[in-house]
Amino acid sequence: MDTNLRAQKPWLGPVLMCVASLFFAILDTGTKYLAGHYPLLQIVWVRYMAQTVAIVLIFMPRIGRQLFVAHRYPIQLFRGLCLCSSSVFVIHGLARLPLAEATAIVFLAPVIVTMLSGLLLKEKARTMDWVAVASGFAGVLIIARPGGGLLTWAILFPMGSAMCNAFYQIVTRSTRSSEHAATSNFYTGLVGVLALAPWGASDWMPMPAGDFLLLLGIGGIAAIGHLTITYALLHAPAAALGAYSYSQILWATLLGWAAFQAIPDAMAWLGILVIALGGILLSVPQVRQIGASMWRLRPRRR
């Protein structure tokens, strides 16, 4: 897409990120449903297979064998293992915790990135960044409050997912790879398929056609979600889009109510809002830039 055309649509990046967040909320909802009936690693394994096949079907006709050409295979391997571990942790969390609360805790990843970036990337954090970190962890404590029913060992699963996702983001930020975004998505899926094959195959439980199609569908949705984020990044920087990714918590809450009749109580809502506030604080300067760009491009009266 032409650079000038992208510059004239600063609103498109946030819109696409909200759409991608909806896709990922649908993915988690379908995963949570299937987790109540089938081995968890079987679900993740088949999902990664479907995601990888979807990437091949979409991009092979466009870029051919270039899809498989990576310039940093060790980095692709590590990134894939980080995201695969995050997926394994999150499905264990979704199987044991309400959808909205588990999703909110997973969104600690951006604040963990802020904490670790100073140590690993030597980036200097602002005072507002540390306020966001404190806000994120305070939100988790509110959600997992004593007597609230969520202060169990199961809460370690979404927190583990957030940690793995944070390392995935840090590795992505610290490298400058020249391969196509589809190549990274392909190898991320392929690493998941290969890493989970021993457990996915050994624990295999036959599935009715409807459930198997649902599983393939959520794998395709995962691929489309990642591609939507890729296109969102053509219109806005990643730091600016972080705030809009928190719309996934809203989607997860609505889908959790529709699919499982699960509605967060007042304290859980407070914790969710505090976590979201922490993440949004990290993106305030970039969101202001998007707002300024949209203001400059507004239709002018004559």
Protein Blocks (a to p, Z undefined) as FASTA:
>chain_A
ZZklmmmmmmlmmmmmmmmmmmmmmmmmmmmmmmmmpcfklmmmmmmmmmmmmmmmmmmm
mnmmmlmmcfblmlmmmmmmmmmmmmmmmmmmmmmmcfklmmmmmmmmmmmmmmmmmmmn
opacdfklmmmmmmmmmmmmmmmgghklpacfklmmmmmmmmmmmmmmmmmmmpccfbdf
klmmmmmmmmmmmmmmmmmmmmpccddfklmmmmmmmmmmmmmmmmmmmmmmmmocfklm
mmmmmmmmmmmmmmmmmmnopacdfklmmmmmmmmmmmmmmmmmmmmmmmmmmmmmpccd
ZZ
